[in-house]
């Protein structure tokens, strides 16, 4: 993999989008496993950051993370 430093912000964005959208339990389990096994951390703080928000409210911050910490220049809907 070329840019392994991009893994954490990408997984963070995916976790938040999944949490705030139509939550898929299988994706949730895989993402929690990835955070635990790759970064030796859990998703508790991400969950707290998402609670009480809608996907539309969080998308600007999610895109900011992606644009600042990755080479991703697209948009998320």
C-alpha positions in Angstrom: 0.0 0.0 0.0 1.4 3.4 -1.0 0.0 5.7 1.7 -0.7 3.7 4.8 -1.0 7.0 6.8 -4.3 7.5 5.0 -5.8 4.3 6.5 -6.9 5.8 9.8 -8.7 8.9 8.4 -10.4 6.8 5.7 -11.6 4.2 8.3 -12.7 7.1 10.5 -14.8 8.6 7.7 -16.3 5.2 6.9 -17.1 4.5 10.5 -18.9 7.9 11.0 -20.8 7.6 7.7 -22.0 4.1 8.6 -22.9 5.1 12.1 -24.9 8.2 11.0 -26.5 6.6 7.9 -28.3 3.3 7.7 -26.0 1.5 10.0 -24.9 -1.9 8.7 -23.9 -4.1 11.6 -21.5 -6.2 9.5 -19.6 -3.1 8.4 -19.6 -1.8 12.0 -18.0 -5.1 13.2 -15.4 -5.0 10.5 -14.5 -1.4 11.2 -14.3 -2.0 15.0 -12.0 -4.9 14.3 -9.8 -2.8 12.0 -9.4 -0.1 14.6 -8.7 -2.6 17.3 -6.2 -4.7 15.4 -4.5 -2.1 13.2 -4.4 0.9 15.6 -4.9 -0.9 19.0 -7.7 1.5 19.8 -11.5 1.3 20.0 -14.2 3.4 18.5 -15.7 4.9 21.7 -14.6 8.4 21.0 -15.8 8.3 17.4 -19.2 7.0 18.6 -19.4 9.9 21.1 -18.5 12.4 18.3 -21.4 11.0 16.2 -24.1 10.7 18.8 -26.9 13.3 18.4 -25.8 14.3 14.9 -27.2 13.7 11.5 -25.1 12.6 8.5 -25.7 16.0 6.9 -24.4 17.8 10.0 -21.3 15.7 10.2 -20.4 15.5 6.4 -18.5 18.9 6.3 -16.2 17.7 9.1 -15.8 14.2 7.6 -14.8 15.8 4.2 -12.4 18.1 6.0 -10.7 15.1 7.6 -10.5 13.4 4.2 -9.2 16.4 2.3 -6.6 17.3 5.0 -5.3 13.9 5.8 -5.6 12.0 2.5 -5.3 12.6 -1.2 -9.1 12.1 -1.6 -10.5 15.1 -3.4 -14.0 13.8 -4.1 -17.3 14.5 -2.5 -19.5 12.3 -0.2 -23.3 12.3 -0.4 
